[in-house]
Amino acid sequence: MATYSLLVTANPYSSQGQLSAIQFAKTLLEQGHELMRVFFYADGVLVASRLHAPPADEINLTKAWAKLAIEKDIELIACVTAANKRGIVNVAEAERNALTGNNLDPAFEISGLGQLTEAMLNSDRLITFG
Amino acid sequence: MKSLYIINQPQKLNQALPFISEQDGILLIEDAVVVATYGSVQANHQTLYVLVEDLIARGLKDKVGVEQWNLVDYPQFVELTLQYDKSVSWL
């Protein structure tokens, strides 16, 4: 069995990449492989907001990732630089930047690119969905 | 070292082809699956795959040139990423 990490740069609403990544993640877990980490970068970090309110007949990608993370104990990490400039902030980053609110979904964490490097070093395969 | 090139938009295949070696594989996903309906691709002996779920979603499954393209599903997609040494998503 192999250890995977995923790099997701796809915008949640203008491309299919987030959905492809979720489907790929579910499939590899069904096959008994391990998913160490999903790293969100560039527009991919937009999915980490807990304030998305898509129409009822559309998939809520944030909730889909969160469900997978909670059920299968997977790390969902958003790049801090990519997230801050797109207005995706946790409590600590909101305070540090003197912002009035925060919106990071509790299933996600904010961290640095070192987490991507570590995932590449410690996984058998890194697959990118952009 | 053989790589699996993952292509997700139709115009990216021609951009990527000059960089893809004979022993590599090419997998079309998302909007790129339409390329598998174009007839023959000027590939240089690479093995060609296309994701069947994305073909079905676009109503294109019966229009694929099956003698050149191998139809794979998500479980086979995962297996391909292990069969090749690394994956390159052409962005």
Interface residues (C-beta under 8 A of the other chain):
Chain A: A2 Y4 T9 S15 Q16 G17 S20 Q23 F24 T27 L28 E30 Q31 H33 D124 R125 L126 I127 T128 F129 G130
Chain B: I6 N8 I29 E30 D31 E53 D54 Y74 P75 F77 V78 T81 L82 K86 S87 S89 L91
